């Protein structure tokens, strides 16, 4: 496909992909986020803002792709050694995921490789690292801040550039795999547009599997583009085990809810565990604390999902 790709040793690459979901399950009309998202949808001529229902529906369908309104729910990395593609997924929360990925990138000595990662993945990672207050963890050479896309090509191998060349339109990973005769990564239960819905339905493991398929497809696509006779004979999924990486200690449950102003799927599961075996009075006290955390600074009333969570807490045996 081109000389640089043909001369690149697949074992020198760190394949990676990120998956993002909307920051919140529903967009609260009383929130600052609603105000900002609605303003982004305004008519550029008249300044008119769509009605509430349109704003909320658009948020549900598109927020996952916008770093101002999304969250990174998992990051998968992969490296090939002796014919084995070794894959690991980080899915411990946004800050945790970024820290683990940045540590892998900084310390491995490998060249990051993915599909459309210069235009999307790396820039989203940098912006979400800024949000988490950990933007200084990445080596400057891998940061896209204050750079143009072509400044990144010396340290990052982005396969979308290899595939599309000067062709006007972008070509998706799925379409590139179709052209190259590589099995589609989109054949599982979850596809890109469904990640937010799956995340808030508690299907993080399924999202991780989807991310892992993307990384495998990217590695196999690389071999096609390189016209390489190298074979990936086996794919091994490794568990995420912390080895020398300092990870921020997980905050207490109520503090997490207070800070975010919402109940995430993992928080919901933990709340039910806390409520299990408690008396009716104790469960009511827990509900009062959770309600206070949600209403303390983010909004004046609970939404239907939050009321349902409180009802579920009261019904736990």
Buried (B, 14 or more C-beta within 10 A) or exposed (E): BEEEBEEBEBEEBBBBBBBBBBBBBBBBBEBEBBEEBBEBBEEEEEEEBBEEEEBBEBBBEBBBBBBEBBBBBBBBBBBBEEEEBBBBBBBBBBBBBBBBBBBBBEEEEBBBBBBBBBBBBBBBBBBBBEBBEBBEBBEEEBBBEEEEEEEBEEEBBBBBBBBBEEEEEEBBBBEBBEEBEBEEBBEEEBEBEBBBBBBBEEBBEBBBBBBBBBBBBBBBBBBBBBEBEEEBEEBEBEEBEEEEBEBEEEEEBBEBBBEBBBBBBBBBEBBBEBBEEBEEEEBBEBBEBBBEBBBEEBBEEBBEEBEEBBEBBEEBE
